[in-house]
């Protein structure tokens, strides 16, 4: 069928050029079979190389800044205009360099945010995360198995994160890859970088005299999202929740006004135009793959992330830093 299409295309081009040669005043060279096949070969090669190079080496290295204004019901006046830089899924690995992570954090610093938060997966553990296509998942993990020591990758990531700066502090929660490796070791490394790590726990800071509860939810897959424990002692009109896996939003039990920041999905990494991402590591498929979601007074933003996992490609889904600005609804 492909050869027939190429042959028909050649005949069509010849017909057009014969007409041009007959009626146009300028000279038109006729495309011979040899010239046509040569051009077709070079075009196919260029498309093939571009199809490999762009998603593997170009798009994953260009972090975008996404700016959003989130209207919060009952937002205290003290938090009006508060800005939060959100980064997630740094995934230091063979495929994600320390330079890429450092540059992304430098970009976030340049935004001069009031707060900066990280929502998990600082390292990468080669482990299948899809039960839908188990053989394919095992093949991908075998082809792209991590060769660098994970302790070294964790050290690199923590060193990069130590450069994060925000007016009112930097906070983090953990993700499934962190716990697959060693959640306690990851938490210690990040805390040694001067960042507060919250694991089903909370802390309260004051901004313009108003208390702001920052709550870290445990990873849904590995630690368990104990939302009631995480919010223990919180009594405030508004809270900021850090949560790696967005699936917990579906059955969120806590009343009140909250902004939840999540990651985990990477936006699918590969997004097919008009169809969306074919694979999303969520029990709800594409529903919470990426973007801003709202239910009543509760808002959740799911970030595409800075890094990636196997297969190490991104297409139509570039890495992302989100800068969220709060305003009263």
KEKE-3310 file (N, C-alpha, C; in steps of 0.2 Angstrom, whole numbers, plus 5000, padded with zeros to 4 digits):
npx = (5004:5010:5020:5012:5005:5016:5020:5008:5009:5021:5017:5006:5014:5022:5012:5007:5019:5021:5011:5014:5026:5021:5013:5018:5029:5041:5056:5053:5059:5058:5052:5061:5060:5071:5075:5064:5063:5075:5073:5062:5068:5077:5069:5061:5071:5075:5063:5062:5074:5071:5060:5065:5075:5070:5059:5067:5079:5077:5063:5062:5071:5068:5062:5046:5038:5023:5010:4997:4982:4973:4957:4952:4939:4935:4948:4960:4963:4977:4984:4981:4987:4998:5011:5016:5028:5029:5036:5039:5042:5057:5066:5080:5092:5099:5094:5090:5098:5109:5111:5100:5090:5095:5095:5081:5077:5084:5077:5065:5068:5071:5058:5055:5046:5034:5032:5040:5037:5040:5034:5037:5045:5060:5071:5074:5067:5069:5056:5041:5026:5014:5001:4993:4999:5009:5020:5026:5029:5039:5048:5052:5057:5068:5076:5079:5085:5091:5108:5117:5122:5109:5110:5120:5113:5103:5110:5115:5102:5097:5108:5105:5093:5095:5098:5086:5075:5064:5053:5045:5049:5053:5046:5042:5035:5035:5036:5031:5042:5052:5049:5050:5064:5070:5062:5065:5078:5078:5070:5079:5090:5084:5080:5092:5096:5090:5076:5059:5052:5037:5027:5013:5009:5010:5014:5014:5015:5018:5011:5011:5005:4995:4990:4996:4993:5003:5002:5008:5004:5004:5011:5000:5001:5012:5015:5003:4989:4985:4975:4967:4976:4987:4981:4980:4976:4975:4967:4961:4956:4960:4971:4986:4990:5001:5004:5008:5002:4988:4977:4970:4962:4950:4941:4942:4941:4941:4933:4932:4942:4954:4970:4977:4992:5000:5008:5016:5010:5016:5010:5008:5018:5019:5009:4996:4990:4973:4969:4975:4985:4991:4995:4993:4999:4987:4973:4962:4964:4965:4959:4965:4977:4984:4984:4972:4960:4944:4933:4920:4925:4938:4953:4964:4980:4988:5004:5015:5028:5047:5056:5058:5052:5056:5049:5062:5056:5048:5033:5024:5022:5029:5042:5039:5037:5026:5019:5009:4997:4988:4971:4957:4941)
npy = (4994:5006:5008:5009:5021:5030:5029:5033:5046:5051:5050:5060:5072:5073:5075:5087:5095:5094:5100:5113:5115:5116:5128:5138:5152:5152:5142:5125:5111:5094:5082:5067:5049:5045:5056:5059:5048:5049:5062:5058:5048:5055:5064:5056:5050:5062:5065:5053:5054:5066:5063:5055:5062:5074:5071:5065:5072:5086:5092:5087:5095:5108:5118:5125:5139:5140:5151:5154:5161:5159:5158:5159:5154:5163:5167:5173:5191:5193:5184:5188:5189:5181:5172:5156:5145:5130:5115:5098:5080:5079:5069:5064:5056:5044:5049:5062:5076:5083:5096:5100:5100:5109:5121:5122:5125:5137:5145:5145:5152:5164:5169:5175:5170:5169:5158:5142:5125:5108:5093:5079:5063:5063:5055:5041:5025:5010:5002:4994:5003:5001:4990:4987:4984:4973:4966:4975:4985:4979:4977:4990:4995:4986:4990:5003:5003:5010:5014:5022:5025:5026:5033:5042:5049:5054:5063:5072:5078:5083:5093:5102:5106:5113:5126:5132:5146:5156:5169:5166:5153:5135:5120:5103:5087:5069:5056:5041:5035:5039:5033:5020:5019:5024:5031:5037:5040:5049:5059:5064:5068:5079:5087:5091:5100:5111:5111:5110:5094:5086:5073:5066:5076:5093:5110:5127:5143:5161:5174:5190:5192:5183:5166:5152:5136:5123:5108:5092:5078:5060:5049:5041:5028:5022:5027:5029:5040:5048:5059:5064:5063:5071:5083:5086:5096:5107:5122:5133:5146:5143:5132:5126:5112:5099:5086:5071:5061:5063:5056:5055:5066:5063:5058:5067:5071:5081:5095:5113:5127:5124:5123:5112:5105:5095:5081:5068:5062:5067:5073:5063:5062:5059:5066:5064:5074:5079:5067:5066:5060:5043:5035:5036:5036:5033:5029:5034:5037:5048:5059:5067:5071:5083:5100:5112:5109:5109:5108:5113:5123:5118:5117:5110:5108:5100:5096:5095:5092:5091:5082:5065:5048:5031:5026:5038:5050:5065:5072:5085:5089:5097:5099:5107:5122:5129:5144:5150:5161:5168:5174:5182:5175)
npz = (5000:5004:4994:4983:4986:4985:4972:4966:4970:4964:4950:4951:4954:4942:4932:4936:4934:4921:4915:4920:4914:4901:4900:4908:4909:4914:4916:4921:4929:4926:4938:4940:4941:4949:4955:4963:4971:4978:4985:4993:5001:5008:5015:5022:5031:5037:5044:5052:5060:5067:5073:5083:5090:5094:5104:5113:5116:5115:5118:5132:5139:5140:5150:5154:5160:5169:5172:5184:5190:5204:5210:5226:5238:5252:5255:5266:5268:5270:5262:5249:5233:5235:5230:5223:5219:5211:5210:5204:5203:5200:5198:5197:5187:5176:5164:5167:5170:5183:5180:5172:5182:5191:5183:5181:5195:5197:5188:5194:5206:5200:5198:5210:5221:5234:5241:5239:5233:5233:5226:5227:5222:5219:5215:5205:5203:5195:5191:5186:5183:5177:5176:5166:5153:5156:5150:5141:5149:5157:5147:5144:5156:5157:5145:5148:5161:5176:5179:5186:5203:5216:5228:5225:5215:5223:5231:5222:5218:5230:5233:5222:5225:5237:5233:5231:5234:5243:5249:5260:5264:5260:5255:5256:5250:5249:5236:5227:5221:5229:5241:5237:5235:5248:5259:5271:5270:5259:5264:5274:5267:5259:5270:5275:5265:5269:5268:5273:5276:5274:5280:5280:5289:5296:5296:5303:5296:5297:5288:5284:5297:5297:5300:5291:5286:5281:5273:5272:5262:5263:5251:5240:5235:5242:5255:5260:5260:5273:5277:5287:5298:5293:5294:5307:5321:5313:5311:5302:5290:5278:5269:5263:5253:5250:5239:5232:5223:5213:5214:5227:5227:5222:5232:5242:5259:5268:5274:5270:5264:5252:5244:5234:5229:5217:5208:5200:5188:5177:5167:5158:5149:5135:5124:5113:5100:5101:5106:5119:5133:5131:5141:5158:5175:5184:5193:5188:5174:5161:5168:5179:5174:5171:5175:5181:5194:5201:5215:5223:5236:5235:5227:5215:5208:5196:5191:5177:5179:5181:5178:5171:5167:5162:5146:5142:5136:5130:5123:5116:5128:5138:5151:5167:5177:5189:5193:5204:5208:5221:5224:5231:5229)
capx = (5000:5014:5023:5007:5004:5022:5020:5003:5011:5025:5013:5003:5018:5024:5006:5007:5024:5020:5006:5017:5031:5018:5009:5022:5034:5048:5058:5051:5062:5053:5055:5062:5059:5077:5075:5058:5065:5080:5070:5058:5072:5080:5063:5059:5077:5075:5057:5064:5079:5068:5055:5069:5079:5066:5056:5072:5084:5075:5058:5063:5076:5066:5056:5041:5034:5016:5007:4990:4979:4968:4952:4950:4934:4937:4955:4961:4966:4984:4986:4980:4992:5003:5014:5019:5032:5028:5040:5038:5045:5063:5068:5087:5093:5103:5090:5088:5104:5109:5111:5093:5087:5098:5093:5074:5077:5086:5071:5060:5071:5070:5051:5054:5040:5033:5034:5042:5036:5041:5029:5039:5049:5067:5075:5070:5068:5067:5050:5035:5021:5008:4998:4989:5003:5015:5026:5028:5032:5045:5053:5054:5061:5074:5079:5081:5087:5096:5115:5120:5120:5104:5113:5123:5108:5099:5114:5114:5096:5097:5112:5102:5087:5098:5098:5079:5074:5058:5052:5043:5052:5053:5043:5041:5032:5038:5033:5032:5049:5056:5048:5053:5071:5071:5059:5068:5085:5076:5068:5085:5094:5081:5080:5099:5097:5087:5069:5055:5048:5030:5025:5006:5010:5009:5017:5011:5019:5014:5012:5007:5002:4990:4993:4995:4994:5006:5001:5011:5000:5008:5010:4994:5003:5017:5014:4996:4987:4982:4973:4965:4982:4991:4978:4978:4978:4974:4961:4962:4951:4963:4977:4990:4992:5006:5002:5012:4998:4982:4971:4967:4957:4943:4938:4945:4936:4942:4930:4936:4945:4961:4974:4981:4997:5001:5012:5016:5007:5021:5006:5007:5024:5018:5002:4994:4985:4966:4967:4978:4990:4989:4996:4994:4999:4982:4967:4957:4966:4967:4955:4969:4983:4987:4980:4969:4954:4940:4927:4917:4930:4944:4956:4970:4984:4993:5010:5019:5035:5053:5060:5054:5054:5056:5054:5064:5054:5042:5031:5018:5021:5036:5043:5035:5037:5020:5019:5002:4995:4981:4967:4950:4935)
capy = (5000:5012:5009:5011:5028:5033:5029:5038:5053:5053:5052:5066:5077:5073:5078:5094:5098:5094:5106:5119:5116:5118:5134:5143:5156:5151:5135:5120:5105:5088:5077:5060:5044:5045:5062:5058:5043:5052:5066:5054:5045:5060:5067:5050:5050:5068:5064:5048:5057:5071:5059:5052:5067:5079:5069:5062:5076:5093:5094:5086:5099:5115:5119:5130:5142:5141:5156:5154:5164:5154:5162:5155:5157:5164:5168:5179:5196:5193:5180:5191:5190:5177:5168:5149:5141:5123:5110:5091:5075:5081:5062:5064:5049:5044:5053:5069:5078:5088:5103:5102:5101:5116:5126:5123:5128:5144:5148:5146:5157:5171:5172:5178:5168:5170:5151:5137:5119:5102:5088:5072:5060:5066:5050:5036:5018:5006:4998:4995:5006:4999:4983:4986:4981:4971:4964:4981:4989:4975:4978:4997:4995:4983:4994:5010:5002:5015:5012:5026:5023:5030:5037:5048:5053:5058:5068:5077:5081:5087:5098:5106:5109:5117:5132:5135:5152:5159:5173:5163:5146:5130:5114:5097:5080:5063:5053:5034:5033:5041:5027:5013:5019:5024:5037:5041:5043:5054:5065:5067:5072:5085:5092:5093:5105:5116:5111:5106:5089:5085:5067:5066:5081:5100:5115:5133:5149:5167:5178:5196:5191:5177:5159:5148:5129:5119:5101:5087:5072:5054:5046:5037:5022:5019:5028:5030:5047:5049:5066:5067:5064:5076:5090:5086:5102:5113:5126:5139:5146:5141:5129:5124:5105:5096:5079:5069:5058:5067:5052:5057:5072:5061:5056:5071:5071:5087:5102:5119:5130:5122:5123:5106:5105:5088:5079:5061:5060:5069:5075:5058:5063:5059:5069:5064:5079:5078:5061:5066:5055:5036:5032:5040:5032:5035:5024:5038:5038:5055:5064:5071:5070:5089:5106:5115:5106:5112:5105:5117:5127:5115:5117:5106:5109:5094:5099:5090:5089:5094:5076:5060:5041:5027:5028:5045:5055:5070:5075:5089:5089:5099:5100:5113:5125:5133:5150:5151:5168:5168:5180:5180:5174)
capz = (5000:5004:4987:4978:4987:4983:4965:4964:4972:4959:4944:4952:4953:4935:4929:4938:4932:4914:4914:4922:4909:4895:4901:4912:4905:4917:4915:4926:4928:4928:4943:4937:4946:4953:4959:4967:4977:4982:4990:4997:5005:5013:5019:5027:5035:5042:5049:5057:5065:5071:5078:5089:5093:5097:5111:5118:5118:5115:5123:5139:5142:5139:5155:5153:5166:5168:5177:5185:5195:5207:5215:5232:5242:5259:5256:5270:5265:5271:5257:5243:5229:5237:5224:5225:5214:5212:5206:5206:5199:5198:5195:5195:5185:5170:5159:5170:5173:5188:5177:5171:5189:5194:5179:5183:5201:5196:5184:5199:5210:5196:5199:5216:5224:5241:5244:5234:5236:5229:5228:5227:5216:5218:5212:5200:5204:5189:5193:5182:5186:5174:5176:5160:5148:5160:5146:5138:5155:5159:5142:5144:5162:5155:5140:5151:5168:5179:5180:5191:5210:5218:5233:5221:5212:5228:5234:5217:5218:5236:5232:5218:5229:5242:5230:5231:5238:5243:5254:5267:5265:5255:5258:5251:5252:5246:5231:5227:5219:5235:5246:5234:5236:5255:5261:5277:5267:5255:5268:5278:5262:5258:5275:5275:5261:5272:5266:5277:5273:5278:5278:5284:5294:5294:5299:5302:5296:5297:5282:5286:5303:5297:5300:5285:5287:5275:5275:5267:5262:5262:5245:5240:5233:5246:5262:5262:5261:5279:5277:5294:5302:5291:5295:5314:5324:5309:5312:5298:5285:5271:5270:5257:5254:5246:5238:5226:5219:5213:5215:5233:5227:5220:5238:5247:5265:5272:5272:5270:5258:5251:5237:5234:5223:5215:5202:5199:5182:5172:5161:5153:5145:5128:5123:5106:5098:5100:5110:5125:5134:5130:5147:5164:5181:5189:5192:5184:5168:5160:5172:5183:5171:5171:5175:5187:5195:5207:5218:5229:5239:5235:5221:5215:5202:5194:5187:5172:5182:5178:5175:5167:5169:5156:5142:5143:5131:5131:5116:5117:5136:5141:5158:5169:5183:5190:5197:5206:5212:5225:5225:5234:5224)
cpx = (5004:5018:5018:5006:5010:5022:5014:5005:5016:5022:5009:5008:5021:5018:5006:5013:5024:5016:5010:5022:5028:5015:5013:5027:5041:5049:5056:5054:5057:5057:5055:5061:5065:5077:5070:5060:5070:5077:5065:5062:5075:5075:5061:5065:5076:5069:5059:5069:5075:5063:5058:5072:5075:5063:5061:5076:5082:5069:5059:5068:5074:5060:5052:5039:5027:5013:5000:4988:4973:4964:4950:4944:4936:4944:4956:4965:4974:4987:4985:4986:4998:5005:5017:5022:5031:5032:5039:5042:5052:5067:5076:5089:5098:5100:5089:5094:5103:5108:5104:5089:5089:5095:5085:5073:5079:5080:5066:5062:5070:5063:5050:5048:5040:5035:5036:5040:5038:5037:5031:5043:5056:5072:5071:5072:5065:5062:5044:5030:5014:5007:4994:4992:5009:5021:5029:5032:5038:5050:5056:5059:5068:5079:5082:5083:5092:5103:5119:5118:5115:5106:5116:5118:5104:5103:5114:5108:5095:5102:5109:5096:5089:5098:5091:5078:5067:5057:5050:5044:5050:5051:5042:5038:5036:5033:5034:5039:5054:5056:5050:5060:5072:5068:5062:5075:5083:5074:5074:5089:5091:5081:5087:5100:5093:5079:5065:5051:5042:5028:5019:5007:5009:5013:5013:5016:5015:5016:5007:5002:4996:4993:4991:4997:4997:5006:5004:5007:5005:5007:5005:4996:5008:5017:5007:4994:4982:4980:4971:4971:4986:4988:4977:4981:4977:4967:4962:4957:4953:4969:4980:4992:4996:5005:5004:5006:4991:4976:4967:4962:4950:4939:4940:4940:4936:4938:4934:4938:4953:4964:4978:4986:5000:5006:5011:5014:5012:5017:5005:5014:5023:5010:5000:4989:4978:4964:4970:4983:4988:4990:4997:4994:4994:4976:4961:4959:4968:4964:4959:4976:4987:4982:4977:4962:4950:4934:4925:4923:4937:4947:4962:4973:4989:4998:5013:5025:5041:5057:5055:5056:5054:5049:5055:5062:5048:5040:5024:5017:5027:5036:5040:5037:5030:5021:5011:5001:4988:4977:4960:4945:4930)
cpy = (5006:5013:5011:5019:5032:5034:5034:5045:5056:5055:5058:5072:5078:5077:5085:5098:5099:5099:5113:5121:5118:5125:5140:5146:5154:5143:5131:5114:5099:5084:5070:5055:5044:5050:5062:5054:5046:5057:5063:5051:5050:5063:5062:5050:5056:5067:5059:5051:5062:5068:5056:5057:5072:5077:5067:5067:5084:5095:5093:5091:5107:5116:5125:5133:5143:5146:5155:5158:5160:5158:5157:5158:5157:5165:5174:5184:5196:5189:5183:5192:5186:5173:5161:5146:5134:5119:5103:5087:5077:5074:5062:5057:5050:5049:5060:5071:5083:5095:5105:5104:5108:5122:5128:5127:5135:5148:5150:5152:5164:5173:5175:5176:5169:5163:5147:5130:5113:5096:5080:5069:5063:5061:5046:5029:5014:5001:4999:4998:5005:4992:4982:4983:4978:4969:4970:4985:4986:4977:4985:4998:4992:4987:5000:5009:5007:5011:5016:5024:5028:5035:5043:5052:5057:5064:5074:5081:5086:5094:5104:5110:5114:5125:5136:5140:5154:5163:5170:5155:5141:5124:5109:5091:5075:5060:5045:5032:5034:5035:5021:5013:5018:5031:5041:5044:5049:5060:5068:5071:5079:5090:5095:5099:5111:5117:5107:5101:5087:5078:5065:5070:5088:5104:5122:5139:5155:5171:5184:5196:5186:5170:5155:5141:5126:5112:5097:5080:5066:5052:5041:5030:5018:5021:5028:5037:5047:5056:5068:5068:5070:5083:5090:5093:5108:5116:5133:5140:5144:5138:5127:5116:5102:5088:5076:5066:5061:5063:5053:5062:5069:5060:5061:5072:5077:5093:5108:5122:5128:5122:5117:5106:5097:5087:5072:5059:5062:5072:5069:5057:5063:5061:5069:5069:5076:5071:5062:5061:5048:5033:5037:5036:5034:5030:5028:5040:5045:5061:5069:5071:5077:5095:5107:5112:5109:5108:5109:5122:5124:5115:5113:5107:5103:5097:5093:5088:5092:5088:5072:5053:5038:5026:5036:5049:5059:5072:5078:5089:5091:5100:5107:5115:5129:5138:5151:5157:5167:5174:5177:5180:5179)
cpz = (5000:4998:4982:4979:4985:4975:4962:4965:4966:4952:4945:4951:4946:4931:4930:4934:4924:4912:4915:4916:4902:4895:4904:4908:4907:4916:4922:4925:4930:4933:4940:4943:4951:4958:4965:4973:4981:4987:4995:5003:5011:5017:5024:5033:5040:5047:5054:5062:5070:5076:5084:5093:5097:5104:5116:5121:5118:5119:5130:5143:5142:5144:5154:5160:5165:5174:5178:5191:5198:5212:5220:5236:5249:5260:5260:5266:5265:5265:5250:5239:5230:5231:5227:5219:5216:5207:5208:5201:5196:5195:5193:5193:5179:5164:5161:5173:5179:5185:5175:5177:5191:5190:5180:5190:5201:5192:5189:5204:5207:5197:5205:5220:5231:5245:5238:5237:5230:5231:5226:5221:5215:5215:5208:5202:5198:5192:5189:5186:5183:5174:5170:5154:5152:5156:5143:5143:5157:5154:5142:5150:5160:5150:5144:5159:5170:5180:5185:5198:5213:5223:5230:5218:5217:5231:5229:5217:5224:5236:5227:5222:5235:5240:5230:5236:5237:5249:5261:5267:5259:5258:5253:5255:5248:5241:5231:5225:5225:5240:5243:5235:5244:5257:5266:5274:5263:5259:5272:5273:5260:5264:5277:5271:5263:5270:5271:5273:5277:5275:5282:5290:5292:5298:5298:5302:5296:5292:5284:5292:5303:5296:5294:5286:5281:5277:5270:5268:5260:5255:5245:5239:5238:5253:5265:5264:5267:5280:5284:5299:5300:5293:5303:5317:5320:5310:5309:5293:5278:5273:5263:5258:5248:5245:5232:5221:5219:5214:5221:5232:5225:5226:5244:5253:5269:5270:5273:5264:5257:5244:5238:5227:5223:5209:5200:5192:5176:5166:5156:5149:5138:5127:5115:5105:5097:5104:5117:5126:5134:5137:5153:5170:5186:5188:5189:5177:5167:5164:5176:5180:5171:5171:5182:5188:5201:5209:5224:5230:5238:5228:5221:5208:5201:5189:5183:5175:5178:5175:5171:5169:5162:5153:5142:5138:5133:5124:5118:5124:5139:5148:5161:5176:5184:5194:5198:5210:5215:5225:5227:5229:5226)
residu = (UNK:UNK:UNK:UNK:UNK:UNK:UNK:UNK:UNK:UNK:UNK:UNK:UNK:UNK:UNK:UNK:UNK:UNK:UNK:UNK:UNK:UNK:UNK:UNK:UNK:UNK:UNK:UNK:UNK:UNK:UNK:UNK:UNK:UNK:UNK:UNK:UNK:UNK:UNK:UNK:UNK:UNK:UNK:UNK:UNK:UNK:UNK:UNK:UNK:UNK:UNK:UNK:UNK:UNK:UNK:UNK:UNK:UNK:UNK:UNK:UNK:UNK:UNK:UNK:UNK:UNK:UNK:UNK:UNK:UNK:UNK:UNK:UNK:UNK:UNK:UNK:UNK:UNK:UNK:UNK:UNK:UNK:UNK:UNK:UNK:UNK:UNK:UNK:UNK:UNK:UNK:UNK:UNK:UNK:UNK:UNK:UNK:UNK:UNK:UNK:UNK:UNK:UNK:UNK:UNK:UNK:UNK:UNK:UNK:UNK:UNK:UNK:UNK:UNK:UNK:UNK:UNK:UNK:UNK:UNK:UNK:UNK:UNK:UNK:UNK:UNK:UNK:UNK:UNK:UNK:UNK:UNK:UNK:UNK:UNK:UNK:UNK:UNK:UNK:UNK:UNK:UNK:UNK:UNK:UNK:UNK:UNK:UNK:UNK:UNK:UNK:UNK:UNK:UNK:UNK:UNK:UNK:UNK:UNK:UNK:UNK:UNK:UNK:UNK:UNK:UNK:UNK:UNK:UNK:UNK:UNK:UNK:UNK:UNK:UNK:UNK:UNK:UNK:UNK:UNK:UNK:UNK:UNK:UNK:UNK:UNK:UNK:UNK:UNK:UNK:UNK:UNK:UNK:UNK:UNK:UNK:UNK:UNK:UNK:UNK:UNK:UNK:UNK:UNK:UNK:UNK:UNK:UNK:UNK:UNK:UNK:UNK:UNK:UNK:UNK:UNK:UNK:UNK:UNK:UNK:UNK:UNK:UNK:UNK:UNK:UNK:UNK:UNK:UNK:UNK:UNK:UNK:UNK:UNK:UNK:UNK:UNK:UNK:UNK:UNK:UNK:UNK:UNK:UNK:UNK:UNK:UNK:UNK:UNK:UNK:UNK:UNK:UNK:UNK:UNK:UNK:UNK:UNK:UNK:UNK:UNK:UNK:UNK:UNK:UNK:UNK:UNK:UNK:UNK:UNK:UNK:UNK:UNK:UNK:UNK:UNK:UNK:UNK:UNK:UNK:UNK:UNK:UNK:UNK:UNK:UNK:UNK:UNK:UNK:UNK:UNK:UNK:UNK:UNK:UNK:UNK:UNK:UNK:UNK:UNK:UNK:UNK:UNK:UNK:UNK:UNK:UNK:UNK:UNK:UNK:UNK:UNK:UNK:UNK:UNK:UNK:UNK:UNK:UNK:UNK:UNK:UNK:UNK:UNK:UNK:UNK:UNK:UNK:UNK)
# end
